[in-house]
């Protein structure tokens, strides 16, 4: 039986990042065998969306693959159409699903997990797992935590080259700076939320950008850094801001924060993150400060920098291409990496942390190009 991948959501991530990476690895299959797919096997690629215009885009992708002799059968299903839903489930009855990848809006994640949990070998979900814990509790109650172990959280920041490189030599890197004292994360983007992603106003930047910070911390814990025990996370302060009304689409009701500054304490370690869009600068760094030095992971420059009293040294630097992290994700997928991303339990902890920030209200409005609170 040919392998099958189901993709929920053919938007920015599904179409522009996940699918090109999939195409690249299918090309490699002509002269290389992967555990997921063997040479000469055809991949069944089931794309699910609710936008009928995506059907044409899926057809275009199929024709591109035919022209390049890539072994893939693309099928598109509009989940708003009953006939498409019936056809989709009929196919699932006769085909094992090797991978489900959920790249649809956050509010749909729990529904799609529930639909494919008994059918798919592994389910990968774009961050965050869900917006609110109650959205997934019914799924947990129906299936149990043991079965949900096949669900893994995909945060693309964990697959950025500089972050992957840092984690590969984690203990060696942390030894350079000594005892951890402070952690800081900046994810500041100059441009505002794009019209095509305006649904993000419903979730807010804490869930969209702040989740990267918490995913990195939780991955440390999964890799053995016990200082970042999520049960010891305590919110100290959350400051929220939002664009002035003239910058927000008129059809958006009750928009969430577009900037946030979060301070927390982690078992004696102080931590802070500044996240936001439309602030006029680009700064993307994860900083970990020890009693003997500081490591800076700069995802814009793709560099690891070590600062001590004696010197500043670039430990790692490499040129990368746009969306390279999705090729790293796909490499792991094709090699059946069962530890890809974050575990379901860690993803659930992240949701709990993010939800606690809802206790804090928006404090101010800002013009595009301004940085609130800093």
QUIDA-V271423 format. One record per residue. N is the residue number from 0. RES is the residue in three letters. OMEGA is omega in whole degrees, -180 to 180 (999 if undefined). Layout:
BEGIN
n | res | omega
N | RES | OMEGA
N | RES | OMEGA
END
This chain:
BEGIN
n | res | omega
0 | UNK | -179
1 | UNK | 178
2 | UNK | -177
3 | UNK | 173
4 | UNK | 176
5 | UNK | 176
6 | UNK | 173
7 | UNK | 178
8 | UNK | -180
9 | UNK | 179
10 | UNK | -175
11 | UNK | -179
12 | UNK | -175
13 | UNK | -176
14 | UNK | -170
15 | UNK | -175
16 | UNK | -178
17 | UNK | -175
18 | UNK | 176
19 | UNK | 178
20 | UNK | 176
21 | UNK | 179
22 | UNK | -180
23 | UNK | -177
24 | UNK | 174
25 | UNK | 175
26 | UNK | -180
27 | UNK | -178
28 | UNK | 180
29 | UNK | 179
30 | UNK | -180
31 | UNK | 178
32 | UNK | 176
33 | UNK | 177
34 | UNK | -179
35 | UNK | -173
36 | UNK | -180
37 | UNK | 178
38 | UNK | 177
39 | UNK | 174
40 | UNK | 176
41 | UNK | 179
42 | UNK | 170
43 | UNK | -177
44 | UNK | -177
45 | UNK | -178
46 | UNK | -178
47 | UNK | 178
48 | UNK | 178
49 | UNK | 179
50 | UNK | -177
51 | UNK | 178
52 | UNK | -180
53 | UNK | 179
54 | UNK | 179
55 | UNK | 180
56 | UNK | 177
57 | UNK | 178
58 | UNK | 179
59 | UNK | 179
60 | UNK | 178
61 | UNK | -179
62 | UNK | 176
63 | UNK | -179
64 | UNK | 178
65 | UNK | -180
66 | UNK | -179
67 | UNK | 178
68 | UNK | 177
69 | UNK | -174
70 | UNK | -179
71 | UNK | 174
72 | UNK | -177
73 | UNK | 176
74 | UNK | -179
75 | UNK | 180
76 | UNK | 174
77 | UNK | -174
78 | UNK | 173
79 | UNK | -179
80 | UNK | -177
81 | UNK | -179
82 | UNK | 178
83 | UNK | 179
84 | UNK | 179
85 | UNK | 179
86 | UNK | 180
87 | UNK | -178
88 | UNK | 176
89 | UNK | 178
90 | UNK | -179
91 | UNK | 179
92 | UNK | -174
93 | UNK | -178
94 | UNK | 172
95 | UNK | 178
96 | UNK | 180
97 | UNK | -177
98 | UNK | 168
99 | UNK | 178
100 | UNK | -176
101 | UNK | -179
102 | UNK | 180
103 | UNK | 179
104 | UNK | -172
105 | UNK | -174
106 | UNK | -178
107 | UNK | -171
108 | UNK | -176
109 | UNK | -180
110 | UNK | -177
111 | UNK | 174
112 | UNK | -179
113 | UNK | -177
114 | UNK | -172
115 | UNK | -173
116 | UNK | -180
117 | UNK | -173
118 | UNK | -171
119 | UNK | 177
120 | UNK | 180
121 | UNK | 178
122 | UNK | 178
123 | UNK | -174
124 | UNK | 174
125 | UNK | -179
126 | UNK | -15
127 | UNK | -180
128 | UNK | 174
129 | UNK | 176
130 | UNK | -175
131 | UNK | -176
132 | UNK | -178
133 | UNK | 180
134 | UNK | -177
135 | UNK | -175
136 | UNK | 179
137 | UNK | 178
138 | UNK | 178
139 | UNK | -179
140 | UNK | -179
141 | UNK | -169
142 | UNK | -178
143 | UNK | -176
144 | UNK | -178
145 | UNK | -180
146 | UNK | -179
147 | UNK | 176
148 | UNK | 178
149 | UNK | 177
150 | UNK | -180
151 | UNK | 179
152 | UNK | 177
153 | UNK | 171
154 | UNK | -171
155 | UNK | 177
156 | UNK | 178
157 | UNK | -176
158 | UNK | 173
159 | UNK | -173
160 | UNK | -177
161 | UNK | 179
162 | UNK | 177
163 | UNK | -180
164 | UNK | 178
165 | UNK | -177
166 | UNK | 180
167 | UNK | 180
168 | UNK | -171
169 | UNK | -177
170 | UNK | 179
171 | UNK | 180
172 | UNK | -178
173 | UNK | 177
174 | UNK | -178
175 | UNK | -174
176 | UNK | 177
177 | UNK | -177
178 | UNK | -177
179 | UNK | -180
180 | UNK | -173
181 | UNK | 177
182 | UNK | -180
183 | UNK | -179
184 | UNK | 176
185 | UNK | 171
186 | UNK | -176
187 | UNK | -177
188 | UNK | -175
189 | UNK | -174
190 | UNK | 179
191 | UNK | 177
192 | UNK | 179
193 | UNK | 178
194 | UNK | -177
195 | UNK | -180
196 | UNK | -175
197 | UNK | 174
198 | UNK | 179
199 | UNK | 177
200 | UNK | -179
201 | UNK | -180
202 | UNK | -179
203 | UNK | -174
204 | UNK | 178
205 | UNK | 179
206 | UNK | -178
207 | UNK | -176
208 | UNK | -179
209 | UNK | 179
210 | UNK | 178
211 | UNK | -179
212 | UNK | -177
213 | UNK | 177
214 | UNK | 179
215 | UNK | 178
216 | UNK | -178
217 | UNK | 176
218 | UNK | 173
219 | UNK | -177
220 | UNK | 178
221 | UNK | -179
222 | UNK | 171
223 | UNK | 178
224 | UNK | -171
225 | UNK | 178
226 | UNK | -177
227 | UNK | 177
228 | UNK | -176
229 | UNK | 178
230 | UNK | -180
231 | UNK | 179
232 | UNK | 177
233 | UNK | 177
234 | UNK | 179
235 | UNK | -178
236 | UNK | 174
237 | UNK | 176
238 | UNK | -178
239 | UNK | 175
240 | UNK | -179
241 | UNK | 177
242 | UNK | 168
243 | UNK | -171
244 | UNK | -176
245 | UNK | -179
246 | UNK | -175
247 | UNK | 179
248 | UNK | -173
249 | UNK | -178
250 | UNK | 178
251 | UNK | 178
252 | UNK | 178
253 | UNK | -179
254 | UNK | 179
255 | UNK | -176
256 | UNK | 173
257 | UNK | 175
258 | UNK | 176
259 | UNK | 174
260 | UNK | -175
261 | UNK | 174
262 | UNK | 178
263 | UNK | 176
264 | UNK | -179
265 | UNK | 174
266 | UNK | 179
267 | UNK | 178
268 | UNK | 176
269 | UNK | -179
270 | UNK | 179
271 | UNK | 174
272 | UNK | 174
273 | UNK | -175
274 | UNK | 177
275 | UNK | 176
276 | UNK | 177
277 | UNK | -174
278 | UNK | 172
279 | UNK | 177
280 | UNK | 175
281 | UNK | 176
282 | UNK | -176
283 | UNK | -176
284 | UNK | 168
285 | UNK | -174
286 | UNK | 178
287 | UNK | -172
288 | UNK | 176
289 | UNK | -179
290 | UNK | 178
291 | UNK | -179
292 | UNK | -177
293 | UNK | 173
294 | UNK | 176
295 | UNK | 175
296 | UNK | -177
297 | UNK | -176
298 | UNK | 173
299 | UNK | 179
300 | UNK | -174
301 | UNK | -178
302 | UNK | 167
303 | UNK | -175
304 | UNK | 176
305 | UNK | 177
306 | UNK | 173
307 | UNK | 177
308 | UNK | -174
309 | UNK | -173
310 | UNK | 169
311 | UNK | -173
312 | UNK | 175
313 | UNK | -179
314 | UNK | -176
315 | UNK | 177
316 | UNK | -178
317 | UNK | 175
318 | UNK | -179
319 | UNK | 177
320 | UNK | -177
321 | UNK | 180
322 | UNK | -179
323 | UNK | -176
324 | UNK | 179
325 | UNK | 172
326 | UNK | 174
327 | UNK | 176
328 | UNK | -178
329 | UNK | 176
330 | UNK | 179
331 | UNK | 180
332 | UNK | -177
333 | UNK | 177
334 | UNK | 175
335 | UNK | 178
336 | UNK | -176
337 | UNK | 179
338 | UNK | -179
339 | UNK | 176
340 | UNK | -180
341 | UNK | 177
342 | UNK | 179
343 | UNK | -179
344 | UNK | 178
345 | UNK | 178
346 | UNK | 179
347 | UNK | 176
348 | UNK | 179
349 | UNK | 178
350 | UNK | 180
351 | UNK | 179
352 | UNK | -179
353 | UNK | -178
354 | UNK | 178
355 | UNK | 180
356 | UNK | 179
357 | UNK | 179
358 | UNK | -177
359 | UNK | -177
360 | UNK | 173
361 | UNK | -174
362 | UNK | -174
363 | UNK | 174
364 | UNK | -179
365 | UNK | 177
366 | UNK | 176
367 | UNK | -179
368 | UNK | 178
369 | UNK | 176
370 | UNK | 180
371 | UNK | 170
372 | UNK | -177
373 | UNK | 999
END
